[in-house]
């Protein structure tokens, strides 16, 4: 590990602008102005980084080039960087005197899908995924997160007279596989490096840029993976009576499993099952020997999760028994638990972010997606996870009022954030959130 000792970037010149007396109230309006002034000067570099990462995405645990780009950026700012934590992850540390350690996480990975945005910097890259070559795209917005992460690091170093302690910026692989956080923890994230006193992460979505939303308490769902293989007996499509049709079994299961949600789960509790992929057969006139299903299971509460898992397994076995087929292969793999925001961390950040964003800072509706950031929380890092919007406010308003087309969301091949105002929101919100945590602990709250 090496420490940068040369001149820092232009943003460091901001250090002397805002020096407060010890433990003074944060001047949020002045800080926001300073952050946004710094952002304007640094944005051309962030824009180039964003578009480069967007055009060259990498899949889970294959993010070597992406991680190397971020490592170079963080070393240039002055961070001590350790690479290959949790395989392709990295940890960047910046020490600034005595004080708490505050963690900021970004994700590195992209999705195995083809981008259809038509952007001049759209991805056309491919990688091997589950044994097959596939297009790769940043259709979940992790490229926005990375640019915001680097921008936040630059800004915080540029105003380091405003805080004392240690910044711990981590770039995590394989969030889409809900595997990267655990990989980093298992590789000594909190034993080889300082244990954070607080942590933050953000995610973009199809709201208006300039807006920040969050949840008090539960911020995302539990997630479990579903894999079922129905075993049949193949044959000619024109002689079905001589076969046991696994495609029929798979089709019946896709429909029948929804009765677990509508008839076995308490309707006032959240839970869902989605089958996202069915693989079977090679030709229209051949009944195959097997059909494979892949899906996702979401819930908030452990008891709802247990009820759903039992119902899914029972339904799959019953469908096979009805066809006089062998018992199916069933794998229900626990993914990650729900993100639960810490009341104290959220409470302090609320005050600062509300002052900065006004009526554009709001509590969000319940979130049914999942995030392995929960692994850090369950390892003892009190945290706040929040969201930022990516689209023009007028387009968002029109879509919500029914006066415009629906806007593509995360995991859509058309998902295309407006870069500059979205990254500005991410940098401003994350910088202020981190400062709120340093301030909270300086006051002993």
N, C-alpha and C positions, 0 to 999 in steps of 0.2 A: 504494500500500500504506500502511496506517495502523497505528500501534501503539497498543493500548489502554493508557491511562494512569490510568484510574480504579481504584477498589477492585476487587480480584479477588473471585471467588466464595468462599463460606464455607470451602471446602476449603483455601484458602491459609493459614488460621489454623493449619493443621497444621504449618507450616514449622518452628516452633521445637521440636517435640516430640522429634525424633530426631537432633539434630545430632551426628555422630560425629567423632572426630579424623580427620585426613586419612589415607586409605587403610586405615581400620579395616575389619575383616571386616563384611560386611553382617549385621545382626541380622535374619534372615529372619522369625522368629516375630513380632518386634515390628513389622516393616514390614508383614507381612500383616495384623496386627490394625489398624494405622493405616489401611491401604488399605481394609479392609472397613468400618471406622468411617466413613471419608469416603464410601464408596459408599452407605451407608445414608442419609446426609443428602442426597446428590445424586440418589438413585434416582428420586424422583418426577419430576424433570425429564427424566431419561434415559428413563423409562417413557413419558412423553408424546411425546418425540422418536421413540422406537422405534415406537409405535403410529401416529403420524402418517406416518412413512416407510413403514411396512407397508401402511397403507391407501391410500397414493398412490405406488405404484411407478412407475418409468420405465425404458424400454428403453435398450439400448446407444446411446451418443452422443446420447441425448435427455434426459439426467438434469439438465436445467437447474434445476428447482425443488429437487430433492434436493441438488444441489451448493450452491445458495444457502442452504439450511437449515444445512448443515454449515459453510459459510463464516461465517455469522452466529454460530453456536455457538463457533467457534474464535476469532473476533475478540473475543467477550465474555470468553473466558478470558485473552486477552492475546497471542495469536499474530498475526504479520504474515501476511496471507493474499493469495495471488495466485490469481485465478480464470482459467478458460478455458485451462488448460494441457492440451494434448492434446485440444482442443475443449471438453469439459465437465469436465475434471478440475480439481483445485485442490491447491495446495501451501501448507502452513501452517508457519511457522518461529517457534521460540521460542528465543532466545539467553539463555544463563545462564552467562556467563563463558567462560574458555578450557577447551577439552576437545574430545572427539570429537563427531562428528555421527551421531546414531542415527535411522534412518528407521523409521516405522511406516506400513503401508499398509492402507487399507480399499478395498472396491469400492463403486461407486454403483449399478450396474445391476440390473435384475430380468429376469424371464423372460416370453416371449410365451405365456402359458398362463392358464387360469382357476383361481382359488383355490377349493377346496372344503372348507375347514376349518370353516366355520360360526362362526368367531370374530366377536365384535361389531365388531372393527376389521378384518375381512377386506376385501381389495381388490375393488372392482367397477369399477376404472378400465380404460379401453381406450386403446390407441395404434395407430398405423399401423405395421405390420411387413411388410416385403417386399411393399408395395403393398396390403395388406389390413388392415382393422381387426381387432384381436385384444384379448382380455383380457390384463392384465398382472398378475403376482404375484411377490412376493418368496419364491418357493418354494425358493431356494437358500440363504436365510438371510443375505443381505448386509445386511439391516436390523439383524440382531443384531450383525454386524461393525461397522456404523456407530455404533450406540449404545455398543458396547464401546470403539471408537476415541475417541469424544468423552469417555467416562468415563475412559479412560486418560490423555488429555491433561489433563483437570481434576485428576486425582490427581497426576500428575507435577509440574504447576505448584504444587500444594498442598504438595508435599514437596521443593521445589527446593533446599533445603539439603542434600539427600542426593546430589546429582549436579551436575556442572559440564560444560558443553558446549552443544550445540545439538540441539534436537528438530526433526525434519523429518517432519511428518505429511502424507501424501499421500492424497488421495481419487481413486481411479482409475475412469475410465469403462470400459465395454465389456469387462469380464472375461469374460463369457459368450461373447463373440465372439472371445476371445483376441486382441484388437486394441488394448485401451486402454493397456497398459503400453508397447508400442512407440510408440503415438501420443504419450505423455507424454515418452518418451526423445527421440523425434524433434523434439519441441517445446522441447528444451533443458533437460530435467529436471535433468541433471547438469552443465550448463554455466551455466545461469542461476541455479542454486541450489547450495548446498554439496554436494560429493560425499560420500555417507554412508560412515562407517567400518564400519557394520554395519546390518542391516535385519531387520525382523520382520513377519510377517503371521500371521493365524490363520484358521481356517475351522471352522464348526460342522458337526455331523453327528449321527447318530441314536444316539450313546452317551448315557451318564448325565451329567446336569449335575453339576458339581463335579469332573469328570475332565478330564485333559489328556493327550493322546497326541502322539507325534512319531516321526519317522524319523531314523535316522543315515544320512547319504548321500542316496541317491535317495529323494525324498519324493513324487513324482508321475510321471506318464507323459508321453512325447511325444504330441502330438496332431496329426493331419492331417485335413483335411476332404475329403469325397468327394462329387462330383456327376457323375452319368452320365445322359445322355439317349439312350435307345434310339429309333431312327428307323424307323418302319414305314410301312404303307400302310393307311389307314383304310377302313372300309366297314361293311356291315350285319352285325350279330352273327349272323344266321342264314345268312350266306354267307361263312364264314371263309376258304374256299379262294381267294377273290378278294382277300384282304388279306395283309398281313404284320403280325402281331399284336405290337405293342410291349409290351403287358401280359404276354403269355406270356414274352417275352424278359426283362422285368424280374423276373418271378416266378422264372424259372430262375436268373437271376443271383443273387438273394437267397439261394437255396439253395446253388448251386455255389460261390459265393465263400467259403463256410465251409470248403471243402476246402483253400483256401490256408492256413488256420489249422491244420487237423488233419493235413494231409499234406505241406505244404511248409515250414512253420515248425518249428524244433526244439521238441518238446513240453516241454522243460525251460525254455524262454524265454517270457517274457510277450509276448502280442500278441493283439489282437482287432479285428474289424470288426463294426460294428453299422449296419444300415440303419434309420434312424429315420423316414423319410418317403418315400412313393411318391405321385406326382401323375400321374394319367392319366384321360382320358375325361370325359364329361359325362352319359352315360346307359347303362343296362344293356344296351341292344340296339345300341349303336354301338361298333365297334372304332376306337379313336382312331389318330391319325397318330404319336403319340409318347408315351413314358412317361419321367418324370424321377425319379431316385432321389437321395436325400440321406443321407449317412452320416458316421460318424466312425471313425477308425483310431487305435488306441492301441498304444504299445510303450515299452520302456525303452531298448533298445540300437539304435544306428544301423544295424547290419548286419541286425537283425531288421526294422526299418522298411523298409529298401531291398528286402528279399526280399518283404515283404508288398505293397508298392506295385507291384512288377513283376508279382506274381501277380494282383493285382486288375485291372490294366490288361489283362493277357493273357486273363483269364477273360471280361471284358466284350466284348472283340473276338471271342473264340471263340463266345460266345452269339449275337452278331449274325450271324456267319458261318454258324452252323448254321441260322439262319432265312432265309438268303439276303437279309439286310437290309444296308443301308449301314452303314459303320463308325460306331459310337456316338461321341457327343461325351463326352470324358472329361476331368474336371478334378480333379486330386489336389493340394490346396492345403496347403502346409506351414503348420501352425498355430504351435505353440510347443514348445520343448524341455522336458525333464523338470526339475523343481525338484530341486536337489542342495543339501542343507543343509551349511553350513560346519562342519568339525569343531571349530574353536576356539570359534566363537560358540555352537554347541550344547553343547560341553563346559562352558562357564561357566554357561550357562542351566540345564543339567541339575542342577548342584549346588544352585542356588537353588530351582528349581521342585520338585525332589525333597524339599528341606527343607520347602517350603510345603505340598505336596499329598500327600506320603507315598506310600501304595500306590495313590493315584488318579492318579499320574503314571507313565505307562508307554510303552514302545515299541509302536507300532501295527503291525498287519499291513500288508503291501504295499498301496499305494494305486494304483488303476488310473485314477483321474480325472486331469485335467490342469489346469494353472494357468499363466497368463501372468506370474505373479510371477517365473518363470524368466528373463524378459527383464532384470530388474534384476540378478539374479545374474550373468547372462552379460555384463552391462555393468560388472561388477567390484564388486558390493556383496555381501560375505560375509553370509550370512543364515541365519535359522532360521524355518521354516514349521511351525506346530503346529496341533493340532485340539482342539476342546472339544465336550463332549456337550450335549444339549439337553433330554433327557427325564428323568422321575422314575427314580431308580435301580431301584426295585422293578419298574417296567414293563419296563425294559431287561433285568433279570435274568429276568423271566418269559418275555419274548420269546426270549431266548437259550436258555433251558432247555426251550422248547417248551410252557410252561405258560400262555402268553398269545399274543395275536395279534402278527404282525410289525408293527413300528413304521414309519411312513412315513419314508422317507429324503429327501435332497435331490432336488429336481426332482419330487417327488410333489405333486399338488394338495392332499393332506392334511397336508403337512409343517407342523407347528405347534410350534415350540419353546416351552418354559416360560420366559417372559421374564426374570424377576428373577434366579433362580439361574444361568441361563445367562449373562446379561450380567455378573453378579458374577464368575463364573469367568473370563470374557474380560478384564475389567478387572484383576482380581488377577493373573492369569497374565501378561498383556502388560506391566503395570507392573513386575513383578518381573523379567521377561526384559530389559526396557530397562535397568533398574537394574543388572542383571548385566553388561551390555555396557559401561556407563559405568564400573563397578567394575573390569572386566577391563582396560580401557585405562588407568585411573588407576594400576593396578599395573604397567603396561607388559608385560602378558602377551600 
